[in-house]
């Protein structure tokens, strides 16, 4: 169906209760209007689009049949929930999605009672839904719990762990598989829709339950034969053998864009109150109803601002520097051309990590394992154990999901897996759920782990060369989202000396020790401090582990004030510096130390520069920390004019 420019029906819908007052024949026109609203909103802000367009009819049908929010509706992954937000009282704010002070790009418990569970990372819905179902049963409730899982989320092991658990329990749970990409089973049209409606009906399920009770009274050999025959026949008819084996009652597949087919099946499943889980298999098309999305390779999964009529996205600045992701991809290809043992692993993010470029150049040496970070890490460990040089390219926020594998399968065995950690630090519009805040603390805590944080793209190229050269232990290098600085990259970058930083600028009153891409802000802070009469030394640590002990000694002994700066959470780089200072008695001689890192709270979506200002990691905050540490007498010495200059920098946050 095409999207609609009209909002005649949508204008009378504030909440799902209003939706349930419509006639069934009004639901498809409403879905068309919702699709138009989604397209208009995302065209102005950019963001996730394709998956949300594919579930609009399903969203309308679910809110029409189920009594939300009393019935719990969980979206997995949450970027499918644009239509859901429009229909649940947030239409007037949908254009603020992923903007400062606006709606989250995902479901969010703090945002609405219609969001019973936050889902920004995939494959969590069935586990959460099962927990809610058990809680309902223990509390004597009778409401439904519905999990909509799709857009690749069923490739993650956690979903099957949850299904295995749910299938062995008696709690009533409804799982809707939004199959928009996986081709689990072939949709054969109206006959399949009729069969699905039939097998979800009370009569069929009642008959099937009776048949099972009869079979239970048969001798064991006959009972086993009858069960196998029944399961085989249903598998041929519906394609649901896998889910049946996991203990689910399988219904489908259904055409997810046909509301007339969806409604009776959803009603049948809602009204059948027998114990146990049900899985409804729904086939949808990503980008459905918007021709530019349907024709694009990624179905407009994630887009920038675009023209609604043509679908053309706003062009990148013609003179913009490359992104750090692009630099990583190009440099890994450069290294792989020299070393045939280099291979690359991604967990369903080939374009997001830049490995799509690597795959084009080396198709036999690039592996996309699906949304399965745990498997990706141990798979890479197996490659390393056999002498290959695996680079596991994973977003920082998703690496969290595989920490046990990093510890047990990689670090404990000292296997040289190389972790390319994209999206390190704050990430702008994706907000707190996708911020790369914790990787430094997680990895630096592990024995024999090399953790690098390059300050620009040339340093990133050298970090990659260093990781290639490390053959006796695991290593990682972290880099942010977005544009690099634009400086030149050497044609054949040289590896670092392990555990050695560098002094970038010499001063005397203050020493600033930076980890990662905060170095540019540290240099700006040094300029401001020099103007105030306090020349600063600026050093680039390069390594969070092993830390450059000699560099820390030099900075601590030759400067009355030492400030560390990092775009990571407490327990990261500053903890490593403090350990060196404490163990070597360098805190016993009057050194004034200030540690600047991400605050102990989650930072919501905003422009990256604004997030960093809120976090206190921009030049003004560094200057304020230095001046405060130097002391009151020195502050007086700089005079009222300089003090006003400091205040004019707009410093924020407690130090």
PyMOL commands that set and color helices and strands:
alter all, ss='L'
color gray80, all
select helices_A, chain A and resi 10-12+16-19+24-45+50-54+56-65+78-80+82-96+125-139+153-155+157-167+190-199+202-216+220-238+241-245+259-271+291-295+324-338+355-361+363-365+373-385+396-411+428-430+432-434+439-444+457-469+516-531+549-558+573-583+608-615+619-630+632-637+639-648
alter helices_A, ss='H'
color red, helices_A
select strands_A, chain A and resi 47-48+72-76+145-150+173-179+249-255+277-283+302-303+342-346+366-368+389-395+418-422+450-453+475-478+502-505+510-514+536-540+543-545+561-565+592-596
alter strands_A, ss='S'
color yellow, strands_A
deselect
rebuild
show_as cartoon
